[in-house]
């Protein structure tokens, strides 16, 4: 068994789970860890946390957010927690929990959606996205650690993967929050809208999958058959903690205005601008209305388009450049050698890859990324933080669970393992390294 007989490595370890992806993944992960001798419990903040976990080894936090940190520190100490497991490090309750874990010497295990989506998830111990330690590792150190190895599968799938399952579990999670409850009197979600509105948006998204698909197809066809060069703006969810916590914009409208004003000032007059919504965009933000309003104010309404999601690969194949805050979709643009302007912090927003030009200068003459540098970064990510599988579909969870238990129980994370000169932990099939420009 890998990592030194992991079946015995869970002994005397107590895993404390906080909030996870919608669905049963955290419960199934805990079951796998228990078979290795570990004890696992869940601290829940709302009824849905309890329903998806079950009543055993579950503790409810029923206080206010002001009491969270002191309560959690006391609970960590009393339970003798050795590890903490959570999804996303940017939401306030998790950021404070990670601060406590560092102070108490508790090992963090942080999950996030994959940097290279859709068929991978992210697993790190020091932080994700803008907090990832990857940002501080020099390219030369990555290249030395990789040696002559590279990822054997460079293509990123064009489809989203388990989007329907993602929407279903999100609707179920928020639907359970609507049930009558006595516990959790102070619970408030980390998003700006109420639970009832959140559930309604998920349900609406499920019901409108077919008509939205038709709308996407028509809009994509019109752009793909148009006789104009176009730039692609990759939108994120307005409530995405990475958009809000690792970017410079308070709202989507501020980002839209920055991009449209820059396009109007810098882009050649025959170029167009396409805003592509996130596949899980649910309408809580009036994106289409704001885009049309801002484009009209800047005098470019006839050159600006809005797409309700769709397959990104088809759009990128003919695009001139991509603009985003810190969307992981930028990896697909970089893989194609497209110029990328990123306003926020991310694992790819670094010299040699994303442009440091002003937005109007970028639209006028964008600087392309160094493909050899990106080949190193992407291969390093695939060998460290990216684990194949998914949170939402049964098949994705099976694939993920086959690998993740060993990674969690390993005394060192993948960064330490790889940078220390060991390649035994590679999660993907790797082949001899070659320049990305040759792909």
C-alpha positions as MATLAB code, in Angstrom:
seq = 'XXXXXXXXXXXXXXXXXXXXXXXXXXXXXXXXXXXXXXXXXXXXXXXXXXXXXXXXXXXXXXXXXXXXXXXXXXXXXXXXXXXXXXXXXXXXXXXXXXXXXXXXXXXXXXXXXXXXXXXXXXXXXXXXXXXXXXXXXXXXXXXXXXXXXXXXXXXXXXXXXXXXXXXXXXXXXXXXXXXXXXXXXXXXXXXXXXXXXXXXXXXXXXXXXXXXXXXXXXXXXXXXXXXXXXXXXXXXXXXXXXXXXXXXXXXXXXXXXXXXXXXXXXXXXXXXXXXXXXXXXXXXXXXXXXXXXXXXXXXXXXXXXXXXXXXXXXXXXXXXXXXXXXXXXXXXXXXXXXXXXXXXXXXXXXXXXXXXXXXXXXXXXXXXXXXXXXXXXXXXXXXXXXXXXXXXXXXXXXXXXXXXXXXXXXXXXXXXXXXXXXXXXXXXXXXXXXXXXXX';
ca = [
       0.000    0.000    0.000;
       1.254    3.511   -0.850;
       2.618    5.943    1.700;
       3.792    3.358    4.145;
       0.739    1.185    4.782;
      -1.882    3.862    5.164;
      -4.318    1.441    6.829;
      -2.343    1.958   10.024;
      -1.518    5.618    9.519;
      -4.947    6.797   10.614;
      -4.535    5.446   14.129;
      -4.555    8.107   16.862;
      -5.682   10.744   14.334;
      -8.891   12.667   14.905;
     -10.332   14.382   11.811;
     -12.658   17.321   12.318;
     -14.802   18.032    9.242;
     -16.333   21.459    8.646;
     -18.428   22.452    5.623;
     -17.886   20.475    2.446;
     -19.126   20.296   -1.142;
     -22.862   19.806   -1.534;
     -23.668   16.121   -1.440;
     -22.316   13.010    0.318;
     -18.593   13.341   -0.433;
     -17.441   14.325    3.086;
     -19.473   11.525    4.683;
     -17.970    8.975    2.296;
     -14.461   10.338    2.860;
     -14.919    9.986    6.626;
     -16.013    6.372    6.164;
     -12.842    5.661    4.194;
     -10.655    7.287    6.861;
     -12.336    5.273    9.618;
     -11.390    2.026    7.877;
      -7.758    3.161    8.310;
      -8.179    3.561   12.068;
      -8.954    7.274   12.254;
     -11.818    8.849   14.154;
     -13.927   11.426   12.308;
     -16.571   13.896   13.391;
     -18.450   16.755   11.794;
     -19.116   20.230   13.119;
     -22.239   21.448   11.353;
     -23.604   24.956   10.967;
     -27.071   24.149    9.635;
     -29.596   21.293    9.217;
     -28.310   20.316    5.759;
     -24.855   19.639    7.200;
     -26.466   17.154    9.583;
     -28.647   15.495    6.938;
     -25.746   14.881    4.549;
     -23.488   13.633    7.362;
     -25.903   11.711    9.567;
     -26.566   11.923   13.330;
     -23.485   10.012   14.526;
     -20.226   11.788   15.347;
     -21.917   15.113   14.685;
     -21.757   18.319   16.742;
     -23.947   21.313   15.967;
     -22.667   24.848   16.324;
     -25.667   26.931   17.330;
     -23.992   30.190   18.328;
     -23.477   33.437   16.461;
     -20.554   34.129   14.139;
     -18.991   36.263   16.875;
     -18.718   33.155   19.071;
     -17.435   30.829   16.346;
     -13.697   31.143   16.866;
     -13.727   30.760   20.659;
     -16.207   27.867   20.462;
     -14.203   26.079   17.783;
     -10.910   26.472   19.629;
     -12.469   24.947   22.741;
     -13.954   22.108   20.696;
     -10.664   21.406   18.898;
      -8.858   21.243   22.204;
     -11.402   19.025   23.962;
     -11.726   16.617   21.040;
      -7.924   16.480   20.617;
      -8.296   17.101   16.901;
      -5.185   16.338   14.864;
      -6.590   17.251   11.416;
      -9.228   19.582   10.019;
     -10.987   19.008    6.686;
     -12.919   21.695    4.816;
     -14.023   22.919    1.394;
     -12.672   26.318    0.366;
     -10.487   28.539    2.514;
     -12.010   31.925    1.696;
     -15.392   31.785    3.429;
     -15.143   33.563    6.818;
     -15.820   30.573    9.093;
     -13.145   28.510    7.315;
     -10.560   31.292    7.229;
     -10.879   31.620   11.009;
     -10.773   27.850   11.462;
      -7.537   27.619    9.481;
      -6.032   30.387   11.613;
      -6.861   28.346   14.713;
      -5.481   25.159   13.174;
      -2.151   26.854   12.504;
      -2.004   28.127   16.079;
      -2.839   24.718   17.564;
      -0.626   22.638   15.272;
      -3.573   20.928   13.561;
      -3.011   19.720    9.991;
      -5.413   21.326    7.483;
      -6.833   19.502    4.454;
      -8.443   21.928    2.010;
     -10.592   20.898   -0.934;
     -11.633   23.140   -3.782;
     -12.927   22.825   -7.331;
     -10.153   21.776   -9.681;
      -7.724   24.318  -11.050;
      -7.832   22.237  -14.225;
     -11.523   21.425  -14.551;
     -13.762   19.577  -14.891;
     -12.404   16.104  -14.187;
     -10.062   16.997  -11.341;
     -10.473   18.505   -7.877;
      -7.957   20.499   -5.868;
      -6.470   19.201   -2.619;
      -3.914   21.296   -0.713;
      -2.805   21.805    2.865;
      -1.470   25.352    2.885;
      -4.282   27.141    1.068;
      -5.969   27.232   -2.325;
      -6.220   29.676   -5.217;
      -4.744   33.003   -4.095;
      -3.519   31.389   -0.854;
      -1.803   28.444   -2.544;
       1.903   27.986   -1.931;
       2.312   27.391   -5.683;
       2.418   31.151   -6.176;
       5.679   31.376   -4.233;
       7.457   28.426   -5.887;
       9.828   29.565   -8.682;
       9.481   28.000  -12.120;
      13.054   26.745  -11.907;
      12.245   24.794   -8.734;
       9.186   23.276  -10.402;
      11.188   22.231  -13.452;
      13.930   20.675  -11.319;
      11.369   18.750   -9.278;
       9.634   17.440  -12.386;
      12.861   16.362  -14.048;
      12.011   14.915  -17.441;
       8.397   14.100  -16.629;
       5.266   15.733  -17.921;
       1.540   15.032  -17.833;
       0.618   12.509  -20.484;
      -2.795   14.057  -21.213;
      -2.616   17.754  -22.085;
      -6.165   18.167  -23.373;
      -8.704   19.781  -21.048;
     -12.236   18.476  -21.760;
     -14.620   20.956  -23.317;
     -17.660   19.859  -21.289;
     -18.336   20.741  -17.677;
     -18.565   17.192  -16.360;
     -21.044   16.574  -13.525;
     -22.874   19.895  -13.815;
     -26.361   18.405  -13.482;
     -25.339   16.531  -10.336;
     -23.737   19.713   -9.005;
     -26.980   21.628   -9.501;
     -29.058   18.786   -8.020;
     -27.026   18.546   -4.802;
     -27.033   22.332   -4.470;
     -30.813   22.409   -4.775;
     -31.156   19.571   -2.247;
     -28.811   21.269    0.229;
     -30.710   24.553    0.163;
     -34.060   22.775    0.065;
     -33.267   21.071    3.374;
     -32.505   24.468    4.870;
     -36.144   25.423    4.293;
     -37.430   22.670    6.597;
     -38.818   23.828    9.968;
     -36.040   23.871   12.521;
     -35.412   24.728   16.146;
     -31.626   24.317   16.151;
     -29.200   26.716   14.484;
     -31.191   29.860   15.339;
     -28.284   32.106   14.380;
     -27.265   30.412   11.140;
     -26.516   32.770    8.271;
     -24.973   31.542    5.031;
     -21.787   33.072    3.649;
     -23.714   34.387    0.634;
     -25.700   37.598    0.416;
     -29.156   36.213   -0.357;
     -31.553   34.229    1.807;
     -31.968   30.459    1.857;
     -35.394   30.524    0.184;
     -34.044   32.635   -2.676;
     -30.996   30.377   -2.976;
     -33.167   27.258   -3.229;
     -35.404   28.932   -5.807;
     -32.427   29.797   -7.984;
     -31.103   26.224   -7.902;
     -34.549   24.837   -8.728;
     -34.987   27.332  -11.571;
     -31.578   26.354  -12.932;
     -32.611   22.695  -12.996;
     -35.921   23.396  -14.720;
     -34.392   25.656  -17.377;
     -31.505   23.413  -18.426;
     -33.085   22.626  -21.814;
     -34.179   26.161  -22.866;
     -30.896   27.628  -21.645;
     -29.029   25.058  -23.733;
     -30.963   26.171  -26.830;
     -30.213   29.826  -26.070;
     -26.506   29.017  -25.652;
     -26.365   27.101  -28.906;
     -27.918   29.947  -30.892;
     -25.712   32.640  -29.356;
     -22.576   30.537  -29.829;
     -23.509   29.840  -33.458;
     -23.936   33.552  -34.170;
     -20.510   34.319  -32.705;
     -18.727   31.405  -34.333;
     -20.145   32.265  -37.750;
     -19.538   35.993  -37.390;
     -16.820   37.632  -39.518;
     -15.154   39.484  -36.651;
     -12.233   38.882  -34.272;
     -13.368   38.636  -30.658;
     -11.975   38.715  -27.126;
     -13.450   36.516  -24.418;
     -14.295   37.675  -20.890;
     -14.560   34.712  -18.496;
     -17.143   35.459  -15.823;
     -17.322   33.892  -12.379;
     -20.132   33.485   -9.891;
     -20.869   36.674   -7.979;
     -20.845   34.767   -4.676;
     -17.604   32.907   -5.450;
     -15.308   33.500   -2.433;
     -12.306   33.527   -4.782;
     -13.824   36.288   -6.916;
     -14.592   38.312   -3.819;
     -11.670   37.391   -1.576;
      -8.824   37.202   -4.098;
      -9.881   39.900   -6.553;
     -10.035   43.721   -6.554;
     -13.734   44.104   -7.413;
     -16.597   44.414   -4.944;
     -19.256   43.392   -7.458;
     -19.576   41.945  -10.931;
     -20.654   45.319  -12.271;
     -17.329   46.870  -11.271;
     -15.494   44.159  -13.217;
     -17.820   44.505  -16.218;
     -17.287   48.269  -16.326;
     -13.498   47.921  -16.143;
     -13.441   45.461  -19.026;
     -15.946   47.271  -21.245;
     -14.284   50.665  -20.725;
     -10.892   49.133  -21.545;
     -12.290   47.454  -24.647;
     -13.888   50.676  -25.855;
     -10.638   52.596  -25.354;
      -8.124   50.076  -26.664;
      -9.576   47.444  -28.986;
      -9.549   47.920  -32.777;
     -12.958   49.048  -34.021;
     -13.685   45.826  -35.860;
     -13.050   43.639  -32.782;
     -15.869   42.311  -30.593;
     -16.094   41.375  -26.908;
     -17.870   38.219  -25.686;
     -18.834   37.789  -22.027;
     -19.234   34.110  -21.157;
     -21.179   33.330  -17.989;
     -20.120   30.615  -15.564;
     -21.870   27.273  -16.278;
     -23.585   27.459  -12.858;
     -24.724   31.070  -13.217;
     -28.252   31.184  -11.827;
     -29.476   34.688  -12.549;
     -29.014   36.229   -9.116;
     -26.911   38.923  -10.804;
     -28.438   40.779  -13.803;
     -25.417   40.152  -15.995;
     -27.065   40.582  -19.393;
     -28.778   43.813  -18.351;
     -25.610   45.261  -16.804;
     -23.488   44.333  -19.821;
     -25.912   45.929  -22.282;
     -26.203   49.045  -20.120;
     -22.444   49.509  -19.717;
     -21.758   48.742  -23.378;
     -24.321   51.345  -24.449;
     -22.757   53.935  -22.156;
     -19.340   53.239  -23.721;
     -20.662   53.309  -27.288;
     -19.825   49.666  -28.087;
     -23.225   47.974  -27.678;
     -23.108   46.630  -31.241;
     -19.777   44.883  -30.538;
     -20.497   43.272  -27.159;
     -22.159   39.871  -26.684;
     -23.361   37.788  -23.730;
     -23.306   33.975  -23.628;
     -25.202   31.980  -21.020;
     -22.427   29.429  -20.409;
     -21.663   26.937  -23.168;
     -18.603   24.969  -24.190;
     -15.557   27.105  -23.601;
     -13.182   25.208  -25.882;
     -15.185   26.037  -29.009;
     -15.048   29.736  -28.178;
     -11.376   29.807  -27.264;
     -10.326   28.137  -30.503;
     -11.031   31.372  -32.416;
     -10.582   33.975  -29.659;
      -7.942   36.708  -29.666;
      -7.481   36.831  -25.883;
      -9.153   36.137  -22.534;
      -9.889   38.441  -19.597;
     -10.910   37.333  -16.099;
     -10.547   38.048  -12.412;
      -9.127   34.648  -11.440;
     -11.290   32.012  -13.124;
      -9.785   28.551  -13.459;
     -11.103   28.592  -17.035;
      -8.058   30.719  -17.896;
      -6.046   27.478  -17.929;
      -7.754   26.555  -21.181;
      -6.756   29.897  -22.696;
      -3.141   29.545  -21.528;
      -2.985   26.007  -22.874;
      -3.845   27.429  -26.306;
      -1.240   30.178  -26.034;
      -3.853   32.944  -25.819;
      -2.990   36.211  -24.057;
      -4.646   36.359  -20.627;
      -5.356   39.380  -18.442;
      -6.131   38.361  -14.838;
      -7.046   41.009  -12.274;
      -7.016   38.784   -9.190;
      -4.701   36.371   -7.391;
      -4.537   32.776   -8.624;
      -2.027   29.989   -9.173;
      -1.503   31.071  -12.801;
      -1.444   34.864  -12.350;
       2.322   35.282  -12.430;
       5.067   36.716  -14.671;
       5.452   35.008  -18.008;
       1.847   33.841  -18.105;
      -0.638   36.663  -17.527;
      -0.264   40.179  -18.885;
       0.722   43.110  -16.680;
      -0.537   45.598  -19.295;
      -3.314   48.059  -18.562;
      -6.654   46.763  -19.788;
      -6.866   49.172  -22.739;
      -3.276   48.361  -23.784;
      -4.094   44.674  -23.481;
      -7.036   44.952  -25.858;
      -4.934   47.005  -28.269;
      -1.942   44.607  -28.438;
      -2.057   41.742  -25.900;
       1.164   39.978  -24.858;
       1.126   36.217  -25.279;
       2.158   33.781  -22.517;
       5.339   31.724  -22.512;
       4.113   28.244  -23.421;
       7.156   26.484  -21.995;
       6.572   28.199  -18.665;
       2.916   27.183  -18.708;
       3.833   23.568  -19.535;
       5.955   23.473  -16.374;
       3.270   25.059  -14.201;
       0.477   22.851  -15.470;
       2.496   19.667  -15.112;
       3.518   20.702  -11.604;
      -0.133   21.290  -10.669;
      -1.168   17.936  -12.087;
       1.585   16.233  -10.099;
       0.678   17.937   -6.839;
      -2.665   19.602   -6.130;
      -4.892   18.074   -8.826;
      -6.612   14.760   -8.106;
      -8.747   13.093  -10.761;
     -12.382   12.636   -9.865;
     -15.223   14.843   -8.719;
     -17.409   15.747   -5.745;
     -20.885   15.450   -7.220;
     -21.414   12.390   -9.437;
     -21.172    8.864   -8.026;
     -18.534    7.897  -10.597;
     -16.486   11.014   -9.853;
     -16.584   10.377   -6.111;
     -15.515    6.759   -6.563;
     -12.504    7.802   -8.606;
     -11.582   10.520   -6.129;
     -11.979    8.359   -3.018;
      -9.680    5.674   -4.436;
      -6.821    8.189   -4.295;
      -7.556   10.820   -1.695;
      -7.402    8.694    1.466;
      -3.734    7.861    0.906;
      -2.958   11.513    0.161;
      -4.628   12.711    3.357;
      -2.910   10.098    5.523;
       0.508   10.777    4.018;
       2.790   12.570    6.521;
       3.925   14.977    3.776;
       1.819   16.713    1.171;
       2.564   16.417   -2.516;
       4.512   19.668   -2.672;
       6.905   18.492    0.026;
       7.146   15.061   -1.581;
       7.855   16.330   -5.090;
      10.138   19.216   -4.162;
      12.006   16.842   -1.868;
      12.975   14.697   -4.834;
      10.347   11.937   -4.705;
       7.980   11.339   -7.597;
       6.144    8.373   -6.115;
       3.048   10.453   -5.402;
       2.256   11.479   -8.989;
      -1.531   11.203   -9.375;
      -1.673   11.224  -13.172;
      -0.023    9.187  -15.902;
       3.151   11.114  -16.743;
       5.428   10.965  -19.743;
       8.801   12.588  -20.636;
       8.626   16.376  -20.499;
       8.644   18.348  -23.729;
       7.913   21.932  -24.634;
       4.250   22.853  -24.615;
       4.820   24.688  -27.892;
       5.400   21.326  -29.517;
       1.997   19.946  -28.498;
];
